[in-house]
């Protein structure tokens, strides 16, 4: 929060938000609610434009099945990352996420162009 004055610059013209957190730290589970509220809900972004990444540190197995998120967060796309075990899976999920953002931008641009033509 000490960089909160910079947040508007980070949010300006953003089309997506990726929130990376350590699921083994209870404080992070609370903090991601604040990040979601500030960077997604208070912006004109849809939930589909947000990706949650539960990053597991190397050497920590982590529980990928029983992660409980607060109500507004449990409907977001969540991926578990462990770059030692499954870097390709994480890369593929990022590619899918970025493609969805690009598709949203293209659809928005097409609608804007059609409204100008009409």
Residue pairs with C-beta under 8 A, 6 or more apart in sequence:
7 38
7 39
10 39
11 39
11 43
14 39
14 43
14 45
15 45
15 49
15 101
15 104
15 105
16 45
16 49
16 50
16 51
16 97
16 98
16 101
17 35
17 36
17 39
17 40
17 43
17 45
17 49
17 50
17 51
18 50
18 51
18 53
18 97
19 32
19 35
19 36
19 39
19 50
19 51
19 52
19 53
20 53
20 55
20 81
21 28
21 29
21 31
21 32
21 52
21 53
21 54
21 55
22 28
22 54
22 55
22 56
22 57
23 29
23 54
23 55
23 56
23 62
23 63
23 67
23 80
24 56
24 57
24 60
24 62
29 69
29 70
32 52
32 69
32 73
33 70
33 72
33 73
36 50
36 72
36 73
36 76
37 72
39 45
39 50
40 47
40 49
40 50
41 72
46 104
47 75
47 76
48 77
48 100
48 104
49 100
49 101
49 104
50 76
50 77
51 76
51 77
51 79
51 93
51 94
51 97
52 69
52 73
52 76
52 77
52 78
52 79
53 78
53 79
53 80
53 81
53 90
54 62
54 64
54 67
54 78
54 79
54 80
54 81
55 80
55 81
55 82
56 62
56 64
56 80
56 81
56 82
58 82
58 83
58 84
59 84
62 80
62 82
64 80
67 78
67 80
68 74
69 76
69 78
77 97
79 89
79 90
79 93
81 90
83 90
